[in-house]
Amino acid sequence: MSVIDCQNVSIRYITGDLKAIGLKEYIVRKMTGTYHVQEFYADKDITFQLEKGDMLGIIGSNGAGKSTLLKAITGILLPVEGTVKVDGKVAALLELSSGFDGDMTVRENAYLRGAMLGYTKAFMDAKYDEIIQFAELEEFQDYLFKQLSSGMKSRLAFSIACLVNPDILILDEVLSVGDGAFRKKSGDKMKEILSGGITGILVSHSLDQIRELCNKILWIDHGKQIAFTDETELYCDAYDEFLFSKKLPESREDIEKLAMRYNKRMQEKREEKQRTEAQKLQKILEKGEKGSAVEAAINILRKNCPEALNEDYFAH
């Protein structure tokens, strides 16, 4: 049975209507004959299914419709066409500062967000210390939320979402928050959560995160579904090349060609890097700096052939 089932989901926005421009502007435009309402589809006929334990990576350029689709899955927006069925408790991080009160403390906001997710005070009492420790906010518990940096706010939101045991976790560009150490910690936490059978959706511009965490890919471009697949490496390669060439694929053959060009381009980059490193090493040797040459050679091996540093490597 599917945990998330989206069938032909279409979401339409209207620009220029009364709600968007206000009564005064509406009257002026009506009087001058310049009043026009425009409709456009942020997403059109999106179809995919996720089973328990799946991690879906949604990829696409800015304006593709990724965040809009997430809002439909979480129930914030209703599709004008198609259906969205979700089976399970959802924790969603769509806008990191949403659901928090700037004039309440970190402690109060943790309980507030927990209540919004449907958890009892007793449950949050048991989880609170773990949440604060993971977010690295032990010294800021009594600070007002508005006094925190954006990175601190993001860490708190991510920590609450991950530590309160949802059935479905939806993340929109949140694994890139914080410094490098916290990004690694959040990525490791996601792996731990997924190993427990949770279903997840990740929107990220980091293809490295998508490759590492996701077993399925949904590629959207300007609201149009390009692909839904479990061939994550092939389609990530193709998407990476699309970002370079700006040419959308129209067939499976196009996908394979894009992926092939991407791998060829990466191989050329690796070879160029190796040539550059070899040239640097040659210059060091020509200067007679043996110690520096040995150190440089070890660094090159460590990057390109680390197994060669094992004493048993040359014994075989």
NUFI-750317 format. One record per residue: residue number from 1; x, y, z of N, C-alpha, C in turn. Coordinates in steps of 0.05 Angstrom, whole numbers, plus 5000, padded with zeros to 4 digits. Layout:
N
MARKOL  resi   n_u   n_v   n_w  ca_u  ca_v  ca_w   c_u   c_v   c_w
MARKOL   NUM     X     Y     Z     X     Y     Z     X     Y     Z
...
***
This chain:
316
MARKOL  resi   n_u   n_v   n_w  ca_u  ca_v  ca_w   c_u   c_v   c_w
MARKOL     1  5017  4976  5000  5000  5000  5000  5018  5025  5000
MARKOL     2  5010  5044  4984  5026  5069  4982  5022  5087  5006
MARKOL     3  5044  5099  5016  5043  5118  5038  5035  5145  5027
MARKOL     4  5046  5152  5003  5038  5177  4989  5031  5170  4961
MARKOL     5  5008  5179  4952  4999  5172  4925  4988  5198  4912
MARKOL     6  5003  5208  4893  4995  5232  4878  4988  5224  4850
MARKOL     7  4964  5230  4841  4954  5223  4815  4945  5247  4800
MARKOL     8  4960  5254  4778  4953  5276  4760  4947  5302  4775
MARKOL     9  4965  5308  4794  4961  5332  4811  4968  5357  4796
MARKOL    10  4950  5376  4795  4954  5402  4783  4947  5424  4803
MARKOL    11  4964  5444  4805  4959  5466  4823  4961  5492  4807
MARKOL    12  4941  5508  4809  4939  5532  4793  4939  5557  4810
MARKOL    13  4954  5577  4802  4955  5603  4815  4941  5624  4798
MARKOL    14  4928  5643  4811  4916  5666  4797  4930  5691  4806
MARKOL    15  4939  5707  4787  4952  5732  4793  4935  5755  4782
MARKOL    16  4935  5777  4797  4921  5801  4789  4892  5803  4798
MARKOL    17  4883  5783  4814  4855  5784  4823  4853  5803  4847
MARKOL    18  4829  5807  4858  4824  5826  4879  4841  5820  4904
MARKOL    19  4843  5794  4911  4859  5787  4935  4888  5794  4932
MARKOL    20  4898  5792  4908  4927  5797  4903  4934  5827  4902
MARKOL    21  4916  5843  4890  4923  5871  4885  4910  5891  4904
MARKOL    22  4889  5882  4918  4875  5900  4937  4853  5915  4923
MARKOL    23  4834  5925  4939  4810  5938  4929  4816  5964  4913
MARKOL    24  4834  5981  4924  4840  6006  4911  4852  6002  4883
MARKOL    25  4872  5984  4881  4884  5979  4855  4864  5966  4836
MARKOL    26  4846  5949  4847  4825  5936  4830  4807  5957  4818
MARKOL    27  4799  5977  4834  4781  5998  4824  4794  6014  4802
MARKOL    28  4820  6022  4807  4835  6038  4788  4838  6023  4762
MARKOL    29  4845  5998  4763  4848  5982  4738  4822  5978  4723
MARKOL    30  4800  5974  4738  4774  5971  4725  4766  5997  4711
MARKOL    31  4772  6020  4724  4764  6046  4712  4781  6052  4687
MARKOL    32  4806  6043  4688  4823  6050  4665  4824  6027  4644
MARKOL    33  4809  6006  4649  4807  5984  4630  4832  5967  4629
MARKOL    34  4848  5967  4650  4873  5952  4650  4872  5928  4669
MARKOL    35  4847  5921  4678  4845  5899  4697  4846  5872  4682
MARKOL    36  4865  5856  4689  4867  5829  4676  4874  5809  4698
MARKOL    37  4863  5786  4696  4869  5764  4713  4884  5743  4697
MARKOL    38  4907  5733  4708  4922  5713  4694  4923  5688  4711
MARKOL    39  4922  5665  4698  4924  5640  4712  4948  5624  4701
MARKOL    40  4962  5610  4718  4983  5593  4709  4985  5569  4728
MARKOL    41  4994  5547  4716  4997  5522  4731  5026  5521  4743
MARKOL    42  5027  5520  4770  5053  5516  4782  5062  5487  4780
MARKOL    43  5042  5469  4779  5047  5441  4775  5025  5430  4757
MARKOL    44  5031  5412  4739  5012  5402  4720  5015  5372  4716
MARKOL    45  4995  5357  4724  4994  5328  4720  5017  5313  4732
MARKOL    46  5023  5319  4758  5045  5305  4772  5035  5279  4783
MARKOL    47  5048  5257  4777  5040  5231  4786  5064  5215  4797
MARKOL    48  5061  5205  4822  5081  5187  4834  5069  5174  4858
MARKOL    49  5082  5152  4867  5074  5137  4890  5099  5130  4907
MARKOL    50  5097  5132  4933  5118  5125  4951  5109  5103  4970
MARKOL    51  5126  5083  4974  5120  5062  4994  5135  5069  5020
MARKOL    52  5128  5054  5041  5141  5058  5066  5171  5054  5063
MARKOL    53  5187  5072  5074  5216  5070  5073  5229  5084  5049
MARKOL    54  5212  5093  5030  5223  5107  5007  5233  5135  5015
MARKOL    55  5254  5144  5001  5262  5172  5004  5263  5184  4976
MARKOL    56  5245  5203  4972  5243  5215  4945  5258  5241  4944
MARKOL    57  5275  5245  4924  5288  5270  4920  5274  5284  4897
MARKOL    58  5265  5309  4902  5252  5325  4881  5272  5345  4871
MARKOL    59  5278  5343  4845  5298  5361  4833  5285  5378  4811
MARKOL    60  5297  5401  4806  5287  5420  4786  5297  5447  4792
MARKOL    61  5299  5464  4771  5309  5491  4774  5290  5508  4790
MARKOL    62  5299  5532  4798  5281  5550  4812  5256  5556  4796
MARKOL    63  5233  5555  4809  5208  5559  4794  5196  5534  4782
MARKOL    64  5208  5511  4788  5199  5486  4776  5172  5477  4787
MARKOL    65  5166  5485  4812  5141  5477  4825  5145  5457  4848
MARKOL    66  5170  5455  4857  5177  5435  4877  5163  5441  4904
MARKOL    67  5167  5466  4914  5156  5474  4940  5126  5474  4939
MARKOL    68  5114  5482  4916  5085  5482  4913  5074  5454  4916
MARKOL    69  5088  5435  4904  5079  5407  4906  5080  5397  4935
MARKOL    70  5100  5405  4949  5102  5397  4978  5079  5408  4993
MARKOL    71  5070  5432  4987  5048  5444  5001  5022  5429  4996
MARKOL    72  5020  5418  4972  4996  5402  4966  4997  5375  4981
MARKOL    73  5020  5364  4984  5023  5338  4998  5017  5342  5027
MARKOL    74  5025  5365  5039  5020  5370  5067  4992  5381  5073
MARKOL    75  4977  5387  5052  4950  5396  5056  4947  5426  5057
MARKOL    76  4969  5441  5054  4968  5470  5055  4953  5481  5030
MARKOL    77  4958  5469  5008  4944  5476  4983  4928  5452  4973
MARKOL    78  4905  5458  4960  4889  5438  4948  4892  5438  4918
MARKOL    79  4897  5415  4906  4900  5415  4877  4873  5421  4863
MARKOL    80  4875  5435  4840  4851  5440  4825  4843  5416  4808
MARKOL    81  4863  5398  4804  4858  5373  4789  4875  5352  4802
MARKOL    82  4865  5327  4800  4880  5304  4811  4875  5300  4840
MARKOL    83  4889  5280  4851  4885  5273  4879  4912  5269  4893
MARKOL    84  4912  5275  4919  4935  5270  4937  4925  5254  4961
MARKOL    85  4937  5230  4964  4930  5213  4987  4955  5208  5004
MARKOL    86  4952  5214  5030  4975  5211  5048  4966  5194  5072
MARKOL    87  4981  5173  5078  4974  5154  5099  4996  5155  5121
MARKOL    88  4991  5171  5142  5010  5173  5163  5013  5201  5174
MARKOL    89  5027  5204  5196  5031  5230  5209  5055  5243  5195
MARKOL    90  5051  5268  5187  5070  5283  5171  5084  5304  5188
MARKOL    91  5111  5305  5187  5126  5328  5197  5139  5341  5174
MARKOL    92  5133  5367  5170  5143  5381  5146  5159  5406  5153
MARKOL    93  5182  5409  5141  5198  5433  5144  5198  5447  5117
MARKOL    94  5179  5464  5112  5176  5478  5086  5189  5506  5088
MARKOL    95  5181  5520  5109  5193  5547  5114  5203  5545  5143
MARKOL    96  5229  5547  5146  5240  5540  5172  5230  5557  5195
MARKOL    97  5224  5582  5190  5215  5599  5212  5185  5598  5217
MARKOL    98  5170  5584  5200  5141  5582  5203  5134  5565  5227
MARKOL    99  5113  5573  5241  5104  5557  5264  5118  5565  5289
MARKOL   100  5135  5585  5289  5149  5594  5313  5140  5623  5319
MARKOL   101  5141  5630  5345  5134  5656  5354  5159  5671  5362
MARKOL   102  5165  5693  5349  5190  5707  5354  5192  5718  5382
MARKOL   103  5169  5723  5396  5169  5735  5422  5168  5714  5444
MARKOL   104  5169  5688  5437  5170  5667  5456  5199  5655  5457
MARKOL   105  5206  5642  5479  5233  5632  5482  5236  5606  5465
MARKOL   106  5261  5598  5463  5268  5573  5449  5253  5550  5462
MARKOL   107  5253  5549  5489  5239  5528  5504  5209  5527  5497
MARKOL   108  5197  5551  5498  5168  5553  5493  5162  5545  5464
MARKOL   109  5179  5554  5446  5174  5548  5418  5177  5518  5411
MARKOL   110  5195  5504  5426  5198  5475  5422  5172  5461  5429
MARKOL   111  5160  5469  5451  5134  5457  5459  5112  5466  5440
MARKOL   112  5113  5491  5430  5093  5500  5412  5093  5484  5386
MARKOL   113  5117  5481  5375  5119  5465  5350  5111  5436  5354
MARKOL   114  5118  5425  5377  5110  5398  5384  5080  5395  5384
MARKOL   115  5066  5415  5397  5037  5414  5398  5025  5417  5370
MARKOL   116  5037  5433  5353  5027  5436  5326  5030  5410  5310
MARKOL   117  5049  5393  5318  5053  5367  5305  5035  5346  5317
MARKOL   118  5020  5353  5339  5001  5335  5351  5012  5318  5374
MARKOL   119  5034  5327  5386  5046  5312  5408  5038  5323  5435
MARKOL   120  5037  5306  5454  5028  5314  5481  5051  5327  5496
MARKOL   121  5045  5342  5517  5065  5355  5534  5083  5333  5546
MARKOL   122  5072  5311  5555  5088  5290  5567  5108  5279  5547
MARKOL   123  5100  5276  5522  5118  5267  5501  5141  5287  5497
MARKOL   124  5134  5312  5496  5154  5333  5492  5172  5336  5516
MARKOL   125  5161  5331  5540  5178  5332  5564  5200  5311  5561
MARKOL   126  5193  5287  5551  5212  5265  5549  5233  5271  5526
MARKOL   127  5225  5286  5506  5242  5290  5483  5257  5317  5484
MARKOL   128  5249  5335  5501  5259  5362  5500  5290  5364  5501
MARKOL   129  5302  5351  5521  5331  5353  5524  5346  5342  5499
MARKOL   130  5335  5321  5488  5347  5310  5464  5345  5329  5441
MARKOL   131  5323  5342  5438  5319  5362  5417  5339  5385  5420
MARKOL   132  5341  5396  5443  5359  5419  5448  5388  5411  5444
MARKOL   133  5396  5388  5453  5423  5379  5450  5430  5375  5420
MARKOL   134  5412  5363  5405  5417  5358  5377  5419  5385  5362
MARKOL   135  5403  5404  5370  5403  5431  5357  5426  5448  5367
MARKOL   136  5441  5438  5387  5464  5453  5398  5456  5480  5409
MARKOL   137  5433  5480  5424  5422  5505  5435  5420  5504  5465
MARKOL   138  5437  5489  5478  5435  5486  5507  5437  5513  5521
MARKOL   139  5454  5531  5511  5458  5557  5524  5438  5579  5515
MARKOL   140  5419  5571  5498  5401  5591  5487  5372  5585  5492
MARKOL   141  5367  5567  5512  5339  5558  5516  5320  5580  5525
MARKOL   142  5331  5600  5539  5314  5621  5549  5316  5647  5532
MARKOL   143  5330  5645  5509  5330  5668  5491  5304  5669  5476
MARKOL   144  5296  5693  5468  5273  5696  5451  5280  5685  5423
MARKOL   145  5261  5673  5410  5266  5660  5384  5277  5681  5364
MARKOL   146  5267  5705  5365  5275  5726  5346  5304  5735  5350
MARKOL   147  5316  5727  5373  5344  5734  5379  5363  5714  5367
MARKOL   148  5353  5692  5357  5370  5671  5346  5379  5678  5318
MARKOL   149  5402  5668  5310  5410  5670  5282  5393  5652  5265
MARKOL   150  5393  5656  5239  5378  5639  5221  5386  5610  5222
MARKOL   151  5413  5606  5226  5423  5579  5229  5412  5565  5254
MARKOL   152  5411  5579  5276  5400  5568  5301  5371  5561  5298
MARKOL   153  5356  5579  5285  5327  5573  5281  5324  5548  5264
MARKOL   154  5341  5545  5243  5339  5522  5226  5346  5497  5241
MARKOL   155  5366  5498  5258  5374  5474  5273  5351  5465  5292
MARKOL   156  5338  5484  5305  5316  5477  5323  5293  5464  5308
MARKOL   157  5286  5476  5285  5264  5465  5269  5270  5437  5259
MARKOL   158  5295  5433  5249  5303  5407  5239  5303  5387  5262
MARKOL   159  5314  5395  5285  5316  5377  5308  5288  5367  5317
MARKOL   160  5269  5385  5319  5242  5378  5328  5230  5359  5308
MARKOL   161  5232  5365  5282  5220  5348  5261  5231  5320  5261
MARKOL   162  5257  5318  5266  5271  5292  5265  5267  5275  5290
MARKOL   163  5264  5287  5313  5264  5272  5338  5237  5266  5349
MARKOL   164  5216  5273  5335  5189  5267  5346  5174  5245  5331
MARKOL   165  5189  5228  5317  5179  5203  5306  5155  5206  5287
MARKOL   166  5157  5222  5265  5135  5223  5246  5136  5198  5228
MARKOL   167  5114  5193  5214  5113  5171  5195  5125  5181  5168
MARKOL   168  5121  5207  5163  5130  5219  5138  5144  5245  5144
MARKOL   169  5168  5248  5134  5184  5272  5138  5189  5286  5112
MARKOL   170  5181  5311  5110  5184  5327  5086  5203  5350  5091
MARKOL   171  5224  5352  5075  5245  5372  5080  5249  5388  5054
MARKOL   172  5246  5415  5057  5250  5433  5034  5275  5450  5039
MARKOL   173  5297  5442  5027  5323  5457  5029  5331  5462  5057
MARKOL   174  5330  5442  5075  5337  5446  5102  5362  5431  5111
MARKOL   175  5372  5412  5095  5396  5397  5102  5421  5413  5095
MARKOL   176  5418  5437  5084  5441  5453  5078  5444  5475  5099
MARKOL   177  5428  5475  5120  5430  5496  5140  5453  5490  5159
MARKOL   178  5462  5511  5173  5483  5508  5192  5511  5505  5180
MARKOL   179  5531  5501  5197  5558  5498  5187  5562  5469  5177
MARKOL   180  5587  5464  5167  5593  5438  5156  5588  5415  5175
MARKOL   181  5595  5419  5200  5592  5398  5220  5563  5391  5224
MARKOL   182  5545  5412  5226  5517  5406  5230  5504  5394  5205
MARKOL   183  5514  5402  5182  5503  5390  5157  5509  5361  5156
MARKOL   184  5533  5353  5165  5540  5325  5166  5523  5310  5186
MARKOL   185  5519  5323  5210  5503  5311  5231  5474  5307  5222
MARKOL   186  5463  5328  5208  5435  5326  5199  5433  5304  5178
MARKOL   187  5453  5302  5160  5452  5281  5140  5454  5253  5153
MARKOL   188  5471  5250  5173  5473  5224  5187  5447  5218  5201
MARKOL   189  5434  5239  5212  5408  5234  5225  5387  5225  5206
MARKOL   190  5387  5237  5182  5368  5228  5161  5372  5199  5154
MARKOL   191  5397  5190  5152  5402  5162  5146  5391  5144  5168
MARKOL   192  5396  5152  5193  5386  5137  5215  5355  5135  5215
MARKOL   193  5342  5157  5209  5313  5158  5208  5303  5140  5186
MARKOL   194  5315  5142  5163  5306  5126  5140  5310  5096  5145
MARKOL   195  5331  5089  5159  5335  5061  5165  5313  5049  5183
MARKOL   196  5298  5066  5196  5276  5057  5213  5250  5054  5198
MARKOL   197  5250  5058  5172  5227  5054  5156  5209  5078  5151
MARKOL   198  5218  5102  5159  5203  5126  5154  5203  5132  5124
MARKOL   199  5182  5145  5115  5181  5154  5087  5188  5184  5086
MARKOL   200  5205  5192  5067  5214  5220  5066  5213  5232  5038
MARKOL   201  5211  5258  5038  5214  5273  5013  5234  5296  5018
MARKOL   202  5253  5298  5000  5274  5318  5003  5275  5335  4978
MARKOL   203  5272  5361  4981  5278  5381  4960  5305  5393  4966
MARKOL   204  5323  5391  4947  5350  5402  4952  5363  5408  4926
MARKOL   205  5378  5430  4926  5395  5437  4902  5422  5422  4903
MARKOL   206  5426  5408  4925  5451  5392  4928  5447  5364  4917
MARKOL   207  5457  5359  4893  5454  5332  4882  5469  5312  4898
MARKOL   208  5490  5320  4912  5505  5301  4929  5486  5290  4950
MARKOL   209  5470  5307  4962  5450  5298  4982  5430  5280  4970
MARKOL   210  5420  5287  4947  5400  5270  4933  5412  5243  4927
MARKOL   211  5436  5242  4916  5449  5217  4910  5453  5199  4934
MARKOL   212  5460  5212  4956  5467  5197  4981  5443  5187  4996
MARKOL   213  5421  5203  4996  5399  5196  5013  5374  5184  4999
MARKOL   214  5371  5189  4973  5346  5183  4960  5348  5157  4943
MARKOL   215  5326  5142  4943  5324  5118  4926  5305  5123  4903
MARKOL   216  5291  5146  4903  5274  5153  4880  5277  5183  4874
MARKOL   217  5272  5189  4849  5276  5216  4839  5250  5226  4825
MARKOL   218  5242  5250  4831  5221  5264  4815  5233  5289  4804
MARKOL   219  5234  5291  4777  5245  5314  4764  5223  5331  4752
MARKOL   220  5221  5356  4761  5201  5374  4751  5214  5398  4738
MARKOL   221  5202  5408  4717  5212  5433  4704  5188  5450  4696
MARKOL   222  5187  5474  4708  5165  5493  4703  5138  5479  4705
MARKOL   223  5135  5463  4726  5109  5450  4732  5105  5424  4717
MARKOL   224  5122  5418  4698  5119  5393  4682  5136  5371  4693
MARKOL   225  5124  5347  4695  5139  5324  4705  5156  5313  4683
MARKOL   226  5182  5314  4687  5201  5303  4668  5205  5273  4672
MARKOL   227  5207  5265  4698  5211  5237  4704  5205  5231  4733
MARKOL   228  5196  5206  4738  5195  5195  4765  5207  5167  4762
MARKOL   229  5228  5162  4777  5244  5138  4773  5259  5129  4798
MARKOL   230  5267  5104  4798  5285  5094  4819  5314  5092  4809
MARKOL   231  5319  5101  4785  5347  5101  4774  5360  5127  4782
MARKOL   232  5367  5130  4807  5375  5155  4818  5402  5165  4806
MARKOL   233  5421  5147  4803  5447  5155  4792  5445  5165  4764
MARKOL   234  5431  5150  4747  5428  5157  4719  5414  5184  4716
MARKOL   235  5392  5188  4731  5377  5213  4727  5391  5237  4741
MARKOL   236  5406  5232  4763  5421  5254  4775  5444  5262  4756
MARKOL   237  5456  5243  4743  5477  5249  4723  5465  5266  4700
MARKOL   238  5441  5257  4691  5428  5271  4669  5420  5299  4677
MARKOL   239  5410  5302  4702  5401  5328  4711  5425  5347  4715
MARKOL   240  5447  5335  4724  5472  5351  4728  5481  5362  4701
MARKOL   241  5479  5346  4680  5487  5355  4653  5467  5375  4642
MARKOL   242  5441  5371  4649  5421  5391  4641  5427  5418  4652
MARKOL   243  5436  5419  4677  5443  5445  4689  5466  5458  4674
MARKOL   244  5482  5442  4662  5505  5452  4647  5497  5460  4618
MARKOL   245  5480  5443  4605  5473  5448  4577  5447  5463  4573
MARKOL   246  5429  5462  4594  5402  5475  4593  5384  5463  4572
MARKOL   247  5390  5438  4564  5373  5424  4545  5357  5402  4558
MARKOL   248  5330  5405  4559  5313  5386  4572  5311  5360  4556
MARKOL   249  5311  5337  4569  5308  5312  4555  5279  5308  4547
MARKOL   250  5275  5295  4525  5248  5289  4516  5243  5259  4514
MARKOL   251  5263  5243  4518  5260  5214  4516  5281  5200  4534
MARKOL   252  5278  5174  4537  5298  5158  4552  5325  5160  4538
MARKOL   253  5325  5160  4512  5351  5163  4498  5364  5189  4505
MARKOL   254  5349  5211  4507  5360  5237  4515  5372  5236  4543
MARKOL   255  5359  5222  4561  5369  5219  4588  5396  5205  4588
MARKOL   256  5398  5183  4573  5423  5168  4572  5445  5184  4559
MARKOL   257  5438  5200  4539  5459  5217  4526  5469  5239  4546
MARKOL   258  5450  5251  4560  5458  5271  4580  5476  5259  4601
MARKOL   259  5469  5235  4611  5485  5222  4632  5512  5215  4621
MARKOL   260  5513  5206  4596  5539  5199  4583  5557  5224  4581
MARKOL   261  5545  5246  4572  5561  5270  4569  5571  5280  4597
MARKOL   262  5554  5277  4617  5562  5285  4644  5586  5269  4653
MARKOL   263  5585  5243  4650  5607  5226  4660  5632  5231  4644
MARKOL   264  5629  5236  4618  5653  5243  4601  5665  5269  4611
MARKOL   265  5648  5289  4617  5658  5315  4626  5672  5312  4653
MARKOL   266  5661  5295  4672  5673  5291  4698  5700  5277  4695
MARKOL   267  5701  5258  4676  5726  5243  4672  5748  5262  4661
MARKOL   268  5740  5280  4644  5759  5300  4633  5769  5318  4655
MARKOL   269  5751  5326  4674  5759  5343  4696  5779  5328  4714
MARKOL   270  5773  5303  4719  5791  5287  4736  5819  5284  4723
MARKOL   271  5819  5279  4697  5844  5277  4683  5860  5303  4683
MARKOL   272  5846  5325  4679  5859  5351  4680  5870  5357  4707
MARKOL   273  5856  5349  4728  5865  5354  4755  5890  5337  4761
MARKOL   274  5890  5312  4751  5913  5295  4755  5937  5306  4740
MARKOL   275  5933  5316  4715  5955  5328  4700  5967  5352  4715
MARKOL   276  5949  5368  4726  5958  5392  4741  5975  5384  4765
MARKOL   277  5965  5363  4779  5980  5354  4803  6007  5342  4795
MARKOL   278  6007  5328  4773  6032  5316  4764  6052  5337  4756
MARKOL   279  6042  5359  4743  6060  5381  4736  6071  5395  4760
MARKOL   280  6055  5398  4781  6065  5410  4806  6086  5393  4819
MARKOL   281  6082  5367  4818  6101  5348  4830  6127  5349  4814
MARKOL   282  6125  5350  4788  6149  5351  4771  6165  5376  4777
MARKOL   283  6152  5399  4781  6166  5424  4787  6181  5422  4814
MARKOL   284  6168  5409  4834  6180  5405  4860  6205  5388  4857
MARKOL   285  6203  5366  4841  6226  5348  4837  6249  5363  4823
MARKOL   286  6242  5379  4804  6263  5394  4789  6278  5413  4807
MARKOL   287  6264  5423  4828  6277  5441  4847  6294  5426  4867
MARKOL   288  6292  5399  4867  6308  5383  4885  6297  5382  4913
MARKOL   289  6272  5389  4917  6260  5389  4944  6247  5362  4949
MARKOL   290  6264  5342  4957  6255  5315  4960  6233  5312  4981
MARKOL   291  6237  5325  5003  6216  5323  5025  6189  5333  5016
MARKOL   292  6189  5356  5002  6164  5367  4992  6152  5349  4970
MARKOL   293  6170  5337  4954  6160  5320  4933  6147  5295  4944
MARKOL   294  6158  5284  4965  6147  5260  4977  6119  5267  4989
MARKOL   295  6118  5290  5003  6093  5299  5015  6072  5304  4994
MARKOL   296  6080  5316  4972  6061  5322  4950  6051  5296  4938
MARKOL   297  6069  5276  4935  6062  5251  4923  6042  5236  4941
MARKOL   298  6047  5237  4967  6029  5224  4986  6001  5236  4985
MARKOL   299  6000  5263  4983  5974  5277  4981  5959  5269  4956
MARKOL   300  5974  5266  4933  5962  5258  4908  5950  5230  4910
MARKOL   301  5966  5212  4922  5957  5184  4926  5932  5184  4944
MARKOL   302  5933  5200  4965  5910  5200  4984  5884  5209  4971
MARKOL   303  5886  5227  4951  5862  5237  4937  5853  5217  4916
MARKOL   304  5873  5206  4901  5866  5191  4877  5868  5161  4879
MARKOL   305  5885  5151  4897  5889  5122  4900  5897  5116  4929
MARKOL   306  5879  5120  4948  5886  5117  4976  5894  5089  4983
MARKOL   307  5884  5069  4968  5892  5041  4974  5922  5037  4971
MARKOL   308  5935  5054  4954  5964  5051  4949  5980  5058  4974
MARKOL   309  5968  5071  4993  5982  5078  5018  5982  5055  5038
MARKOL   310  5967  5034  5032  5966  5010  5048  5991  4993  5043
MARKOL   311  6005  4985  5063  6030  4971  5060  6027  4944  5045
MARKOL   312  6002  4933  5044  5998  4908  5030  5991  4912  5001
MARKOL   313  5989  4937  4992  5979  4943  4965  5998  4931  4944
MARKOL   314  6024  4935  4947  6043  4926  4927  6052  4897  4931
MARKOL   315  6041  4884  4952  6048  4856  4956  6032  4837  4939
MARKOL   316  6010  4847  4926  5993  4830  4910  6001  4831  4881
***
